[in-house]
Amino acid sequence: MCTSETFQALETFETRYDDIVVASYPKCGSNWILHIVSELIFAVSKKKYEYPEFPVLECGDSEKYQRMEDFPSPRILATHLHYDKLPGSIFKNKAKILVIFRNPKDTAVSFFHFHNDVPDIPSYGSWDEFFRQFMKGQVSWGSYFDFAINWNKHLDDDNVKFILYEDLKEHLAAGIKQIAEFLGFFLTGEQIQAISVQSTFQAMRAKSQNTHGAVGPFLFRKGEVGDWKNVLSQTQSQEMDEKFKECLAGTSLGAKLKYESYCQG
Ligand SMILES: Nc1ncnc2c1ncn2[C@@H]1O[C@H](COP(=O)(O)OS(=O)(=O)O)[C@@H](OP(=O)(O)O)[C@H]1O
């Protein structure tokens, strides 16, 4: 899905100031945010946002970026690349970036299921095997913890908005309102409420085959906070706690993730 030619072409990709970038580690809810942003665009422009290309920036052929030059603004660009691998024009041209994080235990469980449920991508022999690879960062798009460390110093930068999956789940309408404000979109309370109703997990899963094809029901799998408790052994849970401490304890992102609420107990 990501060839070296594509990566090379990506280095010179010209971002626009009005591009909207959705940056996340895999399985942290990027399709959720993409849906919310496209609904916001629809609410303010009355034009349905179409994704003429697969929305993950780094996936596809190397000609993709040329074709994207013809797309009307605003373009929505999703990426799972680490901060230091993003094309420089995102920062130079001051595109707005929504960064979504989810706690690592649920992220790992979601990632494992995606690999093992979707027929066309490689599967793992067992959860234990996946967990070992995840902890070593030897999974697609690399280490969750490296991704987090890379973003930690940039979450309060201009043009960056941090979103926590778990907060959005608990306060969906409030989260959508914040995203709209960050993007400079002015919507009424009723419009926000209407988008919120269409953006619940149940609503998105129900339409997933239409919106995402056969992969839809695997992508919109469970949408819960705390599913990790059904999967991680006590030893694995402690290993993750140690890794979190080592990498993120005392950092700004470490606090933003509310690890104690969502990953312990
Ligand atoms: N509306 C809504 N509410 C709550 N949760 C949601 C929603 N939409 C997507 N999801 C959950 O997000 C997980 C998929 O993350 P991504 O979209 O980032 O996946 S991917 O990396 O782009 O493949 C995946 O998590 P799991 O269900 O735990 O596997 C999705 O179910």
The ligand as an ORCA input file, in Angstrom:
! r2SCAN-3c Opt
* xyz 0 1
  N     -18.293      6.568     15.471
  C     -17.390      5.861     16.144
  N     -17.463      5.786     17.503
  C     -16.568      5.055     18.190
  N     -15.558      4.337     17.612
  C     -15.460      4.385     16.271
  C     -16.350      5.144     15.482
  N     -15.985      5.003     14.196
  C     -14.923      4.185     14.176
  N     -14.601      3.805     15.425
  C     -13.568      2.857     15.833
  O     -12.268      3.297     15.446
  C     -11.447      2.128     15.194
  C     -10.883      2.200     13.791
  O      -9.927      3.226     13.772
  P      -9.421      3.901     12.423
  O     -10.575      4.442     11.681
  O      -8.355      4.853     12.797
  O      -8.825      2.653     11.628
  S      -7.724      2.692     10.466
  O      -6.403      2.777     11.112
  O      -7.975      3.846      9.619
  O      -7.875      1.402      9.766
  C     -12.353      0.913     15.374
  O     -12.205      0.484     16.730
  P     -12.576     -0.995     17.245
  O     -14.055     -1.138     17.093
  O     -12.161     -1.012     18.688
  O     -11.810     -1.978     16.421
  C     -13.706      1.544     15.107
  O     -14.807      0.808     15.578
*
